[in-house]
């Protein structure tokens, strides 16, 4: 029995959610989705028992945006274990390192079961890493043996974080299996970005001397007769960031609506012609997401090596440099303070974004070969092209690879410029949020159409 089979069998011990016998109405599913969202927000405010508030280390900003985490609460790990498990398995399957055909029902069930077990395993490992590094408590000498917290408290924190990971997994299954709409992973990312943008707009912090939020700071600047101080601020939300946020949201909505259409004809029904639309942003937000995960992991490794071995070891120094030069700047003033850091940041993100965009297209089954196979198996032809996989693949390659390169450059460029301008919620957060909102809009429109015209369910094979 292989490791994947072991993980799949292990999933029987994890609580699961069954599909509803009859799919609830759209409004009921929206209500359940809203309840799941509220539960996430509540969990993000419930502090971990046994953790001292004053000792909590602030979460790394990029890590917090991507994985919807909240420091010192039940959502300390956020959706990180689930996203990491899904990405790793999908990459292994796409690279043919795991022999699974996700178009087959049994293989798809095995993949899902293994992903659930791997997510819990990652959640347990991350919780152990935080606790053994004494993230939440002061320590003397070695954090493993010199922590102020007793082993009972530390084990309790591990159990709390693991339990929270199980709950997030259950929430995600509930929504995806038909009790709600979309996925909890996407919903929690969107909620986290929305919270950040709201704080950037309305953060009221009189104890700091100046307000974090743009609106309170604008009011304070007007009352002090220093309106220019709200135009641009170092590392804090300002007018430049607000304009940048609105502009990039509009731009992303426009770009995500663009399509490149390829003419097709049906072999089964002669004379029936149509077009297959390819998204102009062919790689969606995957390159930026993967680059963000890599950079946030560097930040996590830096914090871990600092806790375990101090700041004098070579590992800490390497991760510290990588973190400094690859982390996004927070605003225009922070960007121009260190031109070398800015140049390294821009070049490295573009290079990594192009690399990840290309690899994702090849691994996720979006390459010309896979797309050509789907067209031919679906009984579709491209007019003027022989019904030959190689010929169809060659034609599709003229569209897909330029779209891959261009869309990777566009999404990474938007994320970079947004961060340089100090966009609210970060450039990565805006990309993720707009993409998720677009998915939800399309999904709700589809569900409304299916409820209005039930016969469409049979046409789409959903009954």
N, C-alpha and C positions, 0 to 999 in steps of 0.2 A: 504493500500500500504506500503510495507516494505521499509527499507532504501536503499536496492539495487535497487528496482524499481524506487525509487525517483532519485537516482543517474543516472540510465539509461535514465529516461525521461529528466533529466537536461541536458544531453549531446546534445540534439537537438539545444541548444543555442550556442554550441561550433562549430567553423568552422571545416569542415571535408573535406576529400579528397575521391573522388569516384574512383573506380577501372577503369582502362582504358578499353574501349570497346574491343580493340584488344591489346594484350600484345606487347609493343615495343620490338624492337630487343635488343639483349644482349648488343651490343655496345652503343646503345642509353641509355639503363638503367644504364650502367656503367658511361656514361657521366653525367646523372642526379645525380647519387650517388656522383660523384666528385664535382658537383656544390653544393650539399647539404653540403659536407665536407668543401668546401671553405667558404660557408656562416657561418658555425659553427666557423671556425677559425677567420673570420672577427668579428663575434659577441663576440668572446672571447677577442677581442682587443678594442672593443668600450666601453669607460667608461660610467658609469651611470651618467646621468645629475643630478647635484646637490650634487655630492659626492666629498669631498676633497681628492685628491690623497695622501697627507701627512698623513691623518687621517685613511686611509684604514688599517684594520687589516689583516695580512697575513692569507691565508687559511691554514687549518690543512692539512698536507701532505697526510695522508691516505685518508681523505675525498676528497681531490682534485683528487686523482688517481681514486677512485671508482666511483665518480659522475661526472667526467670530468668538474670540475668547474674552474672558473678563477676569482680571487679577484677583486672586484670593477668594473666589467664589466657586460654586459647583461647576461653573462653565470655564474653569481655568484651562481645561484642555480644548474646549469648544468642539468643533467638528474635525479637528486635526487628525485624530486616529482614523475616522471614517474616510476622509479624503485621501490620506496617505495610503491606506489599505486598498482603496479602489484604484488609485493611480498605479500602484506597484503591480497589482494583478492584471490590470488592463495592458500595461506595457509588456509584461511577461507573455500574455496571450497574443498581443499584436506582433511581438518579435518571434513568435512560434517557439518560445522556450517552454511554454506549457501547451500541451496538445489539447485544445478545446475549440469546438466550433460553436460560437455563441448564437448561431442561427438554429441550433438544435435545442429542443426544450430541456432535455436531461442535462446537457452540458451547461446550459444557462442556469439551471437550478444549482448545479454543483458550484459554479462560479459565484453565485449570490451567497450560498451557504459559506463558502470559504472566505468570502469578503467579510461576512459578519464576524466570523471567528478571528480573523486577522485584525479587524478593527478593535475588538475587545483586547486582544493581545497587545497591540500598540498602545492602547489606553493604559493598560496595566504597566507596561514598560516605562511610558512617560511619567506616570504617577510615581513609580519607584525612583526614577531618576531625580524628580523634583524633591522627593522626601530624603533620599540618601545624600543629596547635595545640600540638605538643610536650607532649602530655598525660603522657608517660612519662619525660621527661627535663628537666633544668634548662636554661634558656636565658637569653641576655643580649639585652635589647632586643626585637626582633621574633622570635617563636617560629618563624616560617617560615625565617628565615635565620640566627638566632642560637642554634639548638638545639645542645646538646652532642653529640647523636647524628649519625653520618654518614648520608648519603643511602642508603647500602647497608643500614644497619641499619633505617632508616625504611621503605624499600621492603620489607624482609624482614618487618617487623611487619604491613604492609598485606597481604602475601601470606598470612601466618599467619591473620589475622582473616577474610580472604575464604575461605580454605580451610575454616576452621571453620564458616562460614556454609553452604558447600556440604555439609559433613558433616551438619549439623543438618537441612538440606533433604532429604538422602538418608534420614536416620533417620525423618523424618516421612512420607516416601513409603512406606518399608518397612512401617510400621505401618498406614497408611491403605489400602494396596493388598492387605492380607490376610496379610502375613507376621507381623504382630503384632496387638495389640488397641488400639483407640482411635487417638490421634494423639500424635506426639512433642511437639508444642507444648503440649498439655494436660499430658502426663506431666512435662515439664520444669518447668512452672509449679508443679505439685503438689510435685515434689521440692524446688524452691527454697523454697516456703513451709514444707514439712516440716522442712528444714534450719534455717530461721530459728526455728521453734517449738522444735525440739530445743535449739538454742543458747540461746534465752531460758529454757529450763527447766534446762539442765545446764551452761551456760557456766562453765568453771572458770578464773578469772583471778586467781591470788594476787598477781601482779605489780602489779595495779592498786589493791591495798589492800582492795577489796571485789569480790566475784565478780559477773560479769554475770548468770549463770544464777540463777533463783529458788531452786532446790533447794540449791546450795552456799551461797548467801547466807543461806537460812533456817537451815542447819546452823551457819553462822558466827554468826548473830544469837543463836541459842539458846545457843551456847557462851559468847558474850559477855554473856549475860543481857539482851540488847536485842531482844526478840522484836518489838517494835513497829516496828523499822526495816525489817522484811520486809513489813509491811502495805502501805506505800506508799512509792515511791521516785521521784525526779525523773529521768525519761527512761530508767529501767531496769526490767526485769521485776519485778513485785511481786505480792502476793496479790490485789489488786483486778483486775489484768490477767488473772491465771489464772482467777478466777471468771468474769470477763467473757468470756474465750475459750470456756470450757466452756458457758456459758449461750447464747452466740450460735451456737455449733455446733449445739446441740440445737434452738434456735429455727429455724435455717435448714433443718435436716433436716425438721422438721415442716412448714414453709411450702412446701418444694419438693415435698412429697407431696400438697398440696392441689390440687384441680381444680375448675373451673367447667364443668359439663356442659350441652351444648346437645342437645336431642332431635332425632333425624333419622330419616328413613324412606327405604328404597331404592325407586327407580323400577323397577329391573330385577326385583327379587324382591318382589312385592306382599306386604304384611303383615309384612315384615322391618323391625324398628325397632331403634334403638340410640341411643347418645349419643356426641357428639364432645367429648372433654375438652380444655378450655383450661387451661393452667397458671395457677394463681393468681399466681405470680411470672412474669407473661407476658413481661417483658423480660429475664428471667434476670439475669445480672450485667453485662450490656452497658453500662448507664449508668455504673456505677462504674468499669468497665474503661476506657471512653472518657474520663471525667473524669480518671482516674489517668494516662492517656497524655498528655492535655493538660498537666496539672500537671508531670509528669516531663519533658516537652519544654521547658517553661519553665525547669526546673532545668538541663537540658542547655545551653540557649541562654545562660543566665547564666554557666555555667562557660566556654563557648566565647568569649563576649564579654570575659570577664575575662582569658582567656589571650591573646586577640588584641589587645585595646585597653586593658587595665587596668580599674581600678574607677572612673575618673573620667568615662567617657563616658555619655551619656544612655541608650544601649541597655542597658548593664549595670545602671544604676539602675532602669530600668523592669522588667527581668526579675528583679532582686533583690527588688523590692517584691512583684511577682506571686508569686514563689516563697515569700516569707515568709508572705504572708497566705493563700495557697491550699494550702500544704503541711499535711498532717495533723499535729496535735500528738502528742507521744509521752508519753502518760500524763496522769493527773488533775492533778498539780502543774504540769506544763508548760501545761496548758489554762487554769488559773485565773491564771497569771502575767500574761497579756495578754488581758483580756476583749474588747478591740477585734479582735484577731487571731482569737479564737475565734468572734466573731459574724460576721466577714467570711467565715471559713472555712465555717461552717455554712450561711449564706445562699447563698454562691456555689456550693457543692457541690449544694445542693438545686435551685437554678435550672438549673445545667448538667446535672444528672442528669435533671430533667424534660424539658429540651430534647433531650438525646441519646436518652432513652427514646422520645419521640414520633418523632424523626427516624428512629431505627432501625426502629421498627414500619412506618413509611411506606416506607423504602428497602429493607428486607430482605424485603418481600413478606408481612408479617404483618398488613397493614391489612385492614379489612373487605372492600374490593373484591376483593383477591387471594384472600382466604379464601372469599368467596362464589363466585368463579369455580372454585375447586378443588372445592367441594361440588357444583356443578352439573355440571361436567365428569366428576365421579366418579359421576354418576347418583344423587345424594342430594338429598333435599328436607327442609325443616323443616316438620313438621305445622302446618297452619293458615296457612302462608305461600305465596303464589303462586310458581310456578316462574319467577321473574323475577329477574335479577341485582340490580336496584335494590332490590327488596323484601327479598331475602335480605341484601344489604349493609346496608340500614337496620336490620334486626334485629341483625345481628352487631355493628354499631357500638355498640349499647346495651351490649354485653358488653365489646368489645375496648378501646374508648377509656377507660372507667373502670378497667379492669384495667391498662392501660398507665400511667395516672397513679398509681393506688394502688400498683402494684408498683414503680414508679420511686421513689416516696416511701419505701417500705419498705426497699428494698435500699440506697438512699443513706443513710437514717436509721440502718440497722444499721452501715454502714461508718463513719459519723460517730461514733456513740456508742461503737463498739468502739475507735476510735482515741483518743477522749477518755479512756476507761477504761484505755488502755494494753494492749489485747488483744495476745497474742503472735502474731507473724506479720503484724500490722496488720489493720485492718478490711477493706481491699481484698483482702489475701492470704487471709483466712478465707473471704470470699465466693467467691473464685475456687476455692479448694481444695475447699470443700464441694460446689460445683457440679460440679467435675471428678470427685470421688469418686462423686457421684450418677450421673453419666453412665457411669462405668466399671461401677458396680453393675448398671445397666440393660442395658448392652451385654453384660456377661458372662452375666447371666441369660438374655438372648436367645440368645446363642451356645450355652449349655448346652441350652436348649430345642430349638434346631435340630439339635444333635448327637443328642439323645435321640429326636427325631421328624423324620427327614430329609424326610418328605413336606411339612413346613412350608416348606422351601426353594422348592418349586414354587409353593406358595400365595403366597409373598411375592415370587416372581419372581426368586429368587437363583440359579436354575439355567437 
